[in-house]
Amino acid sequence: MTDPHAIQPSALDQLPDRDPEETAEWQASLDAVAREAGPHRAAYLMRRTLERAEAGGIALPKLLETDYVNTIPTSAEPGLPGDPEMEARITAWNRWNAAAMVTRGSKYGVGGHIATFASAAWLYETGFNHFFKGKEADGSGDQLYIQGHASPGIYARAFLDGRLNEAHLDNFRQESGGNGLPSYPHPRRLPWLWEFPTVSMGLGPLSAIYQARFNRYLTNRSIKDVSASHVWAFLGDGEMDEPESTAAIALAAREELDNLTFVINCNLQRLDGPVRANFKIVQELEAQFRGAGWNVIKTLWGTAWDELFQLDTTGALVRRLREVPDAQIQTYQTRGAAYIREDFFGKDPALAEMAKLLSDDKILECFHLSRGGHEARKVYAAYKAAVEHKGAPTVILAQTVKGHTLGEGFASKNANHQMKKLTVDEFKTMRDLLGLPIKDSDFVDGVVPYGHPGADSPEVRYLQERRAALGGPAPARRTHALAPLPAPAEKAFASFDKGSGSQNVATTMAFVRLVKDLVREKETGKRWVPIVPDEARTFGMESLFPSLGIYSPKGQTYEPVDRDQLMYYKEAENGQILNEGITEAGSMADFIAASTAYATHGEAMIPFYIFYSMFGWQRTADQMWQLGDQLGRGFLVGATAGRTTLTGEGLQHADGHSPVIAATNPAALTYDPAFAYEIAVIVREGLRRMYGEAKPGEDQNVFYYLTVYNEPLPQPAKPAGLGIDEGIVKGLYRFNTAESAGVTVAANAPRIQLLGSGTAIHWTLEAQKLLAEEWGVASDVWSATSWTELRRDALEADAALLRGEERVPYVRQALQGAEGPVLAVSDYMRQVPDQIAQWVEQDWSSLGADGFGLSDTREAARRHFGVDAQSIVVAALAQLAKRGEVKATAVKEAREKYGL
């Protein structure tokens, strides 16, 4: 008869059993325990055995879940240093002022969040008092990714230590007057305080991982030793549903980023209700992070639970905690002792007996108040274990109550995220609970007062002494007085001026060649950070592999398959290239960390991230907003750009809209260069503006987006004459005239101005020739390097006029006196060139590649979208015919001639 408990062969790991008799004895022992002591005891023994095996270095699959109890038992907790009573008073003041600030602002309808900081206060305060290093500490201090909805608590602490005053707090979410506080962490709005914008959910966790990784990159490349810096990311358990939140946790474990700690505030609630109503979010996250290789610390229960666990001689309490779903734990928070006795303890005879030993007050203390995340001692133990753990990042799962200390109307209520204020009576109850010396008479006309113990009070002195010992205020962003980087040698840029002759060169290759020259620069070469998402060979960057190396903290532990080739795949611990694999989100997180190193670490780095243009702004535009919010600097390069250049790739790869999305970002300077020498001019100007000598009133906190193409064509020489470089930078210059192009036209021939950008310039030049040779029309060709910059300049001119200042937009200046109508052509949607239409005095029309892409040859795709040379000719004739400058029949003739 087959043993029902026997492990079936399909479940074995294919290793031979060298001692079947011993194996049978172990199995029989397990069966006996299950039979005599029950399955729970058998499961307990198995878990403890697996834990012992793991501790002894025996290679076994890890346990992905542990019991729903604290990872660090009370007996193993270190003593809390400092003055716990003083820290409790400081935290009480911060709780009060955070709630007061939001409540006072609510009368203006600006909103705010109270409940998040109320739940997380000790998670922050313990860190500020004992762990978070400031900018004067070794390296660059710690990097803190603050949970966005907790910002009132951070402002309250800055108020207590004297960095903010009451006027600041009263201008929470009221920034237009110039003395306000942004709703959430925002470097662009409050650049001396906030380092990292974190309210776009999921981007904070992702960025924190890559920030920790970039810290290692800087250290390993000997740019700056920041090995003492630690990255702390404070997250919500609901936020972990965002795919970006866990997108890179495997990378963090793989690269052993023990300079990183996630602190997840598990108050079991998201914005509308429970995070995992019918399940357990803590257990789910534990399995997810432990499976990825993280060190997991659960800090769930406060000291009031110690007595209950000591009474749990059968394991019934631990079993019950493991099976109760999150929504029911939330319900216990709002119900009385009788309900908890019946619903929680009454489900198991052993628990029912335990409950007889507990008073109602004890039950309510445990289920209403006592959570691990609300006790400094518990939090301190978790943080200390995290920073001392080596070889893996740590995640702390801290259980709290959303709305803790705000009263019964807030705690654990589903609606508390939307609740913006407390009543005066609720504040008085909160005051009594926190033990604050605020009198009833301080509530003038029903307005809740701010509380402050005094600038020279023991609380403020203690707070400031603790921060001084840890390296200064935190969070804090430093604007370092960095010397401008020296400009690269002019020859690196001038080499493109002469063109490529008869050699076909795509602008993608021109950009890569320029970077190869720039990274060789003695002074600045090491500061370039090339970033690519597993497409380096597509962009012709493989020649950089052996010379720069691909960054890997492990170096190269294998012999690459192409080691005998000149351009072999070389990884190195001090490698310069960040080749991220197939992750545009990870690459953008890399870029953000590198682009803000000038502030975070006082080291100016020059990142360039090159990617398939279709998979940039469309896929990761939210991170590009984050980049602008964080005041990042560098070069984003959308390669294989345009709707019609990717032969065969089709709809999913055909980018006709990235400049449209980029135009919405005020920090992005978007360029669509046509020629190699234009790229050189734009990059040189970008290096000057972002890293060199800034002009008066010039914002250095910008980044450049360049589109480059994979269409190999001869690169022309840079036209002679004054103002070419200025026109390239400002967005428009005349490339040639009909006369300088060498086409033959009559002296009084009708004339049109053709504006082209990017690869479209080549079809425009072909159309110029056709118009002259076949239709007797003269045309001048203009290179529009940036439609967006032309528009922004025009908008600024409009604003100046409203202020009474006379200013003419550059596009109008450039085209002034140009004869005939204007026809703009782009390989993008027509709305890209149409951005400037209202400021062009001449008659305006445009051509573009609107609609979805398709697979075909470049020529067929351009004919399909009506942007090829022949389509340009027909559109030009149509404009001229409207003006009566060519016969109307010419348009029909042209259509028939070209088969349109």
N, C-alpha and C positions, 0 to 999 in steps of 0.2 A: 504494500500500500504506500502511495506517495505521501511523504511528509508535507503537510500544507504550509509549514513554516520554513521549509528548505528554500534557500536562494536558488532560483532557477538559472540555468546556464546563460540565458540571454542577458542576465543582469550582472554577470561576472566581468572582471576587467581583463580577462584573457591571460592573466598570470597563472602559472602552474601552482597547484596546491601541494607544497612539499610535505605537508603533514595533515592529511585529511582527518585523522583521529583527533588531533588537537583542535582543528576547526570545528568538528562536531561537538567537542566538549564546551567550547565557547558558546556555540549556538544553543546547546542544551541549558547552559547556565542562564542565558537570557530568557529562554522559555520558562524556566523555573521561577525566576524573579517575577515575570509577568503573571504567572499563574498564582504564585503565593502572595506577592505584595502588590500586584496590580500593574497595569500598563504605565501609569504615571511614574511609578518607581523605576520601572525598566527604562523608560525614556530618560529619567534623571541620570541613572547610572551611565547610559550611553553618552549623554552629553558631557558628563564629567570625564569620561574616558577619552572622548575626542579632544576635549580641552587639554587634558594631560598629554595626549599625543602631540598636539600642536605646540605646547610649551616645551616639549622635549625634542622638537625638531624632526619629528616623524612625519614624513610626507603623506598627508591625507587631505581630502577636500575639507575646506573650512566650514564650520557651522555658520550659516548665513543669518540665523536668528538666535537670540538668547531670550531668556525669560523677561517678562515685562517688569523689570526691576532695575535699580541702579547698577551700572557697571562697576563703580567703585563703592564697596561696602562702607558703612559708617566707620567700622573699626580701622579701615585703611586710609581714612581721610586725613590729610595733614592739617595741623592747626592753622586757623586763619590769622595771618600776621596783621600788624597795624592795630588800629583801634576800632573794633567792630561797632561799638556804640556810636562813635563819631561818624563812621561811614553810613550808618543807618539814618542819622540825622541829615546828612548831606543828601542822601537818596530821597528822603521825605521832602526836603525843600524842592528838589528837582521834579518829583512827581507833582507837587502842588503847582509849580510855575508852568509846567508843561500843560496841565489841564486848564490853568487860568488863562494862558495865552490863547489857546484855541477857543475857549468859551468867550473871552472878551472880543475876539475877532468875529465870532459868529453873528454879532449884531449887524455886521456889514455884509453878511451873506457870503463870505469868502471861504467858509468851510474849514476843514482841518480834521485831524485824526487824533483821538485821545486814547483809545483802547490798546493800540499796539505797544506804545512805550510803557503803558501801565503794566503790561504783561512781561515786558523785556527789561525793565529798569535794572534789575540786578545783573543781568547779562552784560549790560554796558558798564554799570558803575564798578563792578568787580574788576573788569578789564582796565578801566581808567585809573583805578586806585592801585593796581598791582602788576599789570602786564603790558599795556599798550605803550610802546616806546615813542617818544616825541622826536622832533627833527634834530635835536642836539645830541641824541643818543648815537651809538656806533652805527656806522653805515649811513642809512638814510632814515632811520627810525622805522616804525611799522606802518603798513598800509591798511587803512580801515575802510571796508566797504559797509557803510551803515545802511540798515534797512530803511527805505525811504519813508515809510509811514511813522517811523520812530523819530523823525527830525525834531519835533517839539521838545523831546527830552534832551537832545543834544544842545539845542538852543538854551534850554533851561540851565544846563550845566555851564555853558559859556557865560550866561548871565551871572551865575553865582561866582565864577572866578574872575569877573570883571571885564570879560572880552565883549560883552553886550550890555546894553542898558535897557531901561523900561521902554524908551522910545523905539528901540529895535523890536522888542517883543510886541509892542502895540502895532507894529507894521508888519507882522507876520502875514504873508500872502498879499501884501500891499506894497509893491516894489516901485511903482511909477514915480513916487516922490523922491527916490534916490536913497532912502534910509531904511529900506524894507528887507525882509527876510524871505527868501524863496520857499515855496511850499516844501520842497524836497532837496536832498543833497544836489547842489548844482554849481560846479566850479565857475561857469561863465557868469553867474549872477552873484556869487559870493566867493570870489577866488582866493581870499585869504583863509577861509575856513575849510571849504569842501575840496577834496581831491578827486572824488569819483562820483559821477551821476549814477544812481542805482534804481530809479523808480521804474524804468522800463523793465518789467519783470523778467527775470531769467538772465539778463545780460550781466548783472552783478556777479553771480556765481561763475559764469563763463570767464569774465574779465579777471576775476580774482585768481583763477587758476593760471591764466596766461601771464598775469603780473608776477606771480610767484615763480613761474618758469623763466620770465624775462630777467628777474633778479638773478637767477642762477646763470643765465646767459651773460649778463654783465660781469659777474664775478669770474666765470670760467674764461671769458675773453680778456680779462685783466683791464677792463674799462674802469670798473670801480668795485671794490670789495663791499658787497651788501649782504654778506652771509649772515650778519646779525639781524637783518630785517625779517620781520614775520608778517605775513598777510593774513588778516582776519576778515572773513566775510560773514555778515549777519543776515540771515535769510528767514523767510517765513515758510512754514510747512506747506501752505497753499501754493506759494511761489514755486515749490519744487515740481509742480505739475508742468511748468514750462519746459519744453524740450531742451532749451539752452541751459537750464539749470544743471542738468546732469550730462550734458553733451560731452564734456571733457574730463569727467571724473576718472576714466580709465587712464588718460594721459597723465593725470596728477599722480596716480599710483605707479604707473609704469616708470615715470621719471623720479619716483621717490621724493616727492616734494614735501619733505617734513618741515618746510618753512611756511606751511599753509594750514589754516584751521577754518573749517566751516562751523558756524554756530547757528543751528536751526532752531528757531523759536517755535516749539511745537505746542501752540495753544489749542490745537485741534480744530481751529476755525479758519475759514477763508472769508471772503467778503459777504457772502449770502448765507452761509451755513457751515456745517461740519466739513472738514477736508475729506475725511473718509468715514462717512456716517455709519456704514455697515461693516467697516473693517478697521484696521489700526495703522495709521500713517507712520507711527514711530517704527513699528515692526517692518513695514514695507521699505522705509528708507534705510533701516539697518541692513536689511538683506541686500538692497541695491548697492550701498556703499561698501559693505563688507565683501560682497561678491566682486566688486571692482578692485579690491585690494587696499581699502582705507582702514585706518584704525578707528574704531567706532566706540564712543563713550556715551552711554545713556545716563542722563541725570533727570530722573523722573519724579522721585518722591522725596519729600522733606523729612526732617527728623521726627515729626509727629508720627510717621509711619513705622518708626523703629520698633515701638511696642507691639504693633500688629504683626510685624514679621517675626518677632521673637515668639509670639503666641502661635505662629503657624507651624506646628510640629508635623503636620501631615502633608504640607504643600498645597493645601486647598486654596489658600489665599492667592498664592502665585498662579495657580491654575485659573482661578476666577478672574484675576486681573488680565490674564492672557486672552480670555475668551470674550470679555465685555467689549463691545464695539465702541468706537470713539464717541458717537452721538449719545450713547448712554452715559459715558463718563461726564460729558457736558451736562446732561440732565441732572446727574447727582449734584453737580455744582449749584443747582438752583432749587433743590428739594430739601425737605426736612429730614431729621434723623429717622423718623418712623418709616418713611419711604425707602431710605437707604437700607435700613435693617431688613425690610421685607424683600426688596428687589435685588440687592447685592448679596447680603449675608444669607438670606433665606433660601437661596438656590442650592445650598450644600449643607448637610447636617453638621459637618465639622465647623463650617463658618457660622452657622446659627448658634452653636455652642460658644464660639469665640465672641460673638456679638453680645452675649449675656455678660461678658466681663468688661464691656466698654460702655462708658457713659454717653449720653447724647452729645454732650459737649466734645468729647473725644472724637466721636464719629464725624461731627461737623468740622472740627479742626482739621481732620485728615482729608475729608472729601471737599471742603470748601476752600481751605487755605494752604495746606501743606503740599507744595510742589517743589521739586528740585531746583527749578529755575528761579524760584523766589527766595532762595537762601544763599547768602554770600559764601558760606562755608562749602556748600555743595558745588557752587559754580567755581569757586577757587580751586577745589580739588580737581575738577574737570579740566580747567585751563592749565593748571600746573602739569597734569599728566599729558596734555596735548603738546605743550612746548618742550617737554622732556622726551617725548616719543621720537625715535629716530627710524628712518627708513621708509616712512609712508606718511601721507597727509592724514589729518585727523578730522573727523566730523563729530561734533557734540550735539546730541539730540536732547534738548532741554525742554522738559514739559512745564508749561505755565498755564495760567488762566487769563484769557483775554479780558481786559477790563479790571484786573486785580486792583484792589484798594479804592475803586471808584464807586463802590456801593452796589447794593443788590439790583439796582436798575440797569447796571452795565455788565457785571461779571457774567461771562459765558452766554450772554444773550445773542441770538442770531443777528440782530440788527445793530450790534454795537459798533460796527465799522462805520455806519452812516450816522451815528449819534455824535453830535458836534459840541454839546455843552452839558454842563451840570447846573442844576438849580442852586440857589443860595443855600437852601437847607441841605442839599447833597454835599456842597462844599464844606459846610460846617460839620457834617458827619465825617467827611474825609479828614478834616483838620483834627478832629478828636481821635480818629483812628491812628493818624500819623504822629500825634502828639506835638503839633506845631503851635508856637506862641502867637497865634493870630486872633485878635479880639473881634467880637461881634461888631463893635463900633467901626472896625476897619472896612466893613462892607458899606461903602457910601453910595446911597441911591441904588442899592441892589447890585453894584459892580463889585465883582470879586477882586480883592487886592492881590498884587504880586507879593511874594514873601522873600525877605533877604535878612540873614542874621547880622549883616554888617560887614563892611570891607575888611575890618580888623578882627572879626570874630574868630573863635577857635575853629569853626567849621571851614571858613574860607582859608585860614592859614594852613590848616591840615590839607585841604584839597590842593593848594598851591605847592606845598612842600612835597606831596606825593608826586605831583606832575614834574616838579623840578628834579626829583630823584630819578624819574623815568625819562628825562630828556626834553621836558618842555610841554607846552599845551598840545592837546590832541582832541579831535582831528584838527589838522592845520595843513595848509598848502603854502609852500614857499615859492615866491618868485625870485629866483636866483639872479644875481647881477652877473650873468655869464658874459664873458668877452665874446664878441662876434667871431664866428668861425672864419678863418682866412678863406678868401675866394680861391677856387681852384685855378690852375694855370689856364690862360685864355686859349692855348692851343687845343685843349680838349674840346672846346666849343667851336673854334674857328675851323677845325678840320672838316666840318660839314658845309662850310660856305661855298666850296668849289663844286659841290654836287658829286654825283657818282659816275658821270659820263654815260657810257652805254651800259654800264652794269645795273642790273635790276636789284633794288634794295627796298624791302618793305619797311615801313616806319617802325614796326615792332623791332626789327633787327637794328635799325638806327638807334633806337632808345637803348637797347641792350648794349650795343657797342659803346655808346656814350657812358653808360654806367661802368662798363669794364675799364674805361680810361679813368673815371673819377675815383673808383675804389683803389687805384694805384697811387693816388695823391698821398704824399708823405704826411701832411698835416691832418687831413680830414678823411682819408680813405677808410680807416678802421671804424669810423662812425656810421658808415652806410650799413643798413640792415636790409638785405634783400629778402623778401618774403614771397613765397610762391606756393599755391595749393596743388602740388603734384602735377604741374604742367610745365616744368622748366624746359623740357625738351621741345614741347610745342612752341615755346617762345624763343628757342635758340639759346637757352641759358646754360646748357650742359657744359660749355667750356669753362664756366665759373666753378664747377664742382671741384676739380683738383686744385685750383689756385686758391679758392676761398674756403673750401670745405663746407659741409653741411653740419649744422650744429647737432650734436648728440651728447648728452651727459655721460653716456657709456663709451664714447669714442667709437672705434670700429673694431668689433670683436670677431669679425669674419673676414674672409678674403673675398672682395667683390668679384662677381662673375666677369666683369669687364676690366680687371686690373691690368691686363696687358695692353689696353688701349690708351690713347693719349688723354681722352676726356673721360676717365673712369669715375665711378661713383664713390666719392670719398666723404666719409663721415669723420668728424673730429670733435673732441671735447671743447675745443676753442673755435669750432667752425663758425663762419660768419653768416651763411645762408640759413634761413628758417624755411625748410621744406616741410609743410605741414600735413601732407597727405590730402585726401579729398575732403577738405573742410574749409569752405569759405568763411564760415563763422569763426573757426579757430584762427584762421589767418588774419581776419579783421581784429580779433582780440589781441593777437601779437602786435599788429600795427598800432593799436591804441596804446599798448604798454610802451612800445618803442617811441611813439610820437610824443608822448608826454614825459619822457625820461628827463627832459630839461627841467621840469618842475619837481617830479617825484624824487629824482636822484641828483639833480644839479648837473646832469650830463646831457649835452645836446647830441641826440642820435638822429640819423637821417634815414628813416625807413622808406623803402619803396615796395609796394605790394602790387604785383602784376598778376592779372587774372583774366579769364574769359569775360569780356565786358558784360555779356548777358547775365553772368552769375555774380555780378557785383552789386550794383544798386538795386536790382530787382530782388535779389535774395537777401542782402544784408544791409539794406538802407537804414534800418533801425540802429544798427551799430555805427553807421556813418553819421547819424545824428548824435549818437553817444560820443563819437570822436570829436564832433564840433562842440558839444557840450563840455567836453573835458579839455578843450583848448589844445587839441593835438595838432602837430605839424608834420608834414611829409608829403610823399607823392603816391597817389593811387593811380594805377595805370590799367585802363581797360583795353586789353589787347584783343586781337581778332574782332575788332569793333565793327559796327555797322550792320545794316539789315541785309546787304547783298554780297558781302565779301566771303562768307563761309560756304564755299561750294559743297553741296551735298549734305551739309549738316541739318539744314531745315529749320522748322518753326522754333524748336526749343533752344536753338543756339543763335538765332538771328536777332540781334539787338538793334531795335529801332527807337529806343526810348530812354536809354540811360541818361543822356543829357537833360531830358525833361525832369527826371527825378532829381538829378544832381542840382538842377536850377532851384529847387525848393530849399536847398540847404544853404543858409547864409554864409557858412564858413568855407564852403567848397568853391574854389576857383576852377571853373570847368573850361577846358580847351580841347579843340578838335583839330589838331595840326595836320596840315596836308603834306609838308615836306620835312626832311631831316633837319635842315637848318632852322626851321621853326621850333622843332623840339629842343634843339640846343639853346636857342634864345629863351624859351619858356623855362627850361630847367635852370639855366643860369640866373634868371630873374627870381625863380622860386627859392633858390639857395640864398640869394641876397636878402629877399624879403623875410624869409622865415628864420634864417640863421646868421645873416650878416648885419650890415648897418641899415637899420630901418630909417625911412624918411619920416619927417615930422608928421605926427597924426596917423601914421600907418599902423594898421593892426597886424602884428606878426602871428597871431594865433589863428592861422588859416591853414588849409591844406589844398593841394592841387589835384585835380582829376584830369588826366590826359587820356584821350582815346587814340590808340595806335592800331594799324591795320596789318593784315597778313598778305597783302597784295603786292608782290614784288614788281616795282616799276622803276624806271630811271629817275634818280633824284636830281632836280635842276640845281644850278648854282644860285646862290643868294643874289637877288637883284641889287644893282648898285643904286646909290642914292641915299639921301638923308631921310630919317624917320621910319625906316623899315623896321628896326627893332622896336621902336615905340608902337608902331601899328600892330606888330605881332603880339606884344604884351597887352595892348588895349583891346585887341580883338579884330582889327580889320586894316588891310592895306592893299593898295593896287599892285597886283603881281605883274601885269603887263597891260599894254593898250593894243588895239588892233595894229597900230603902226609898229610898235616895238616887237610884236609877235611875228612880224614879217609876212602877214597876210596882205593880199592886194585888194583894196577897196577904193571906190571912187571918193573924191574929196568931199562931196556932199551926201555921202551914203547915210541912210538912217543908222542910228547908233543905239545900243542897249548896254546896260551894265550888268554883268553876270557875276554874282557872288556865290562862291562855292566853299565848302569846308571839308576837311578830311579827304577821304579818297574821292569824293565827288568832284574835287578840283580837276581831276584828270578827264572826266567826261565833259566838264565845262570847257576845258581847253580844246577838246576835240570838237565840241559844238561851236566854239569860236571860229575854228577853221572852216567847218561846214557852212556856217552862216556867211562867211566872207566869200568862199569859193563858189557856192551853189546858189546863194540868194542875195549877194551883194550887200550884206548887212555888216556894219562894223560893230565890234563888241570889245569892251574892256573887261578883263578878268580880275576879280578881287578875291583874295584869300581871307575868308572869315574864320580866324583862329578861335574866336570865342563869341558866339551869339549871346551867351549869358552875361559875360563881362560888359558887352556893349549895352545890354539892357540895364544892368545895374548902374552903369555910368549915367545912362539917360534918366533913370529913376532919381538918382542923386541930383541931377540937373533940375528935374521937376521940383524936387523938394527945395532946392536953392531958390527957385523962382518964387515959391510960396513965401520964402523968407525975405523976398525983395532983392535977391542977388541975381545979377545977370550972368547966366551960364548957358552955353550951348552944348548939347550932348556931343560926345566925340564922333558918333556915327554920322551925325549931321555935318559936322565939320569935315570929316573925311570925304563924304560924298558931295560936298558943296561944289556946284558947278559941273558935276558929272552929267553928261548929256544923255537924254533918253530915259526910258523907264528902267526899273531894277527888277531882275529875276534872280531869286535866291534858290540854291540847289543844295540838298543835303541827303546823306544816306540814312537819315533819321526821319521821324514823323515831321510833317510840315510845321507843326507848332514849335519845333526847335528854332528854325530861322524866323518864323513869324513873331518871335519874341520882340523883335526890333521894329516891326512894320510901322507902328504908329509914329516913330520918330524919323522915318525916311521921308523926305519931302517929295521925291520922285514917285511916280506911279509904281505900285508894288505888286508883285505876285511871287509865288514860291512853288517849288516842287519838292516832294519828299516821299519816303517809303512808308506810307501809312498802311495799317492792317497787319495781319499775321505774316510771318516769314514762310518760306517754302524751300524745298530742295530742288536745286537745278544749277546750271552753270551761272557764273556771275552775269554774263551777257543776257541770258534769258530772264534772270531775276530782275535785272534792271529794266528790261523791256516790260516785264510784268507790272512793275511799280511805276513805270513812266518817268524814270529818271536818267535813262541813258542819253547819249549825245543827241540822237535823233529826236527824242522826246523834248529835250531842251530846245532844239531848233524850232520845233513846232510851237512850243509855249512862247518862245521869244517872238516868233512871227505873229502869233495871236495878239500879243501885247502891242506890237507895233501897228498891226492892222486896226486895233481899237483907236489908235491915235491918228489913223489915216496916213501913216508913214510907209506902209507897204500895202499892196492890193489885198483885199479880203480873200481873193481866190488863191493867194499864195499859201494860206494856211491849209486849205483843202489839198492843194497840190503836194505840199510837203507830207501831209498824212498819207496820201496815196503812194508817194514816192518811197517812203520809209516803211510802208506796210503797217502803220499804226491803226 
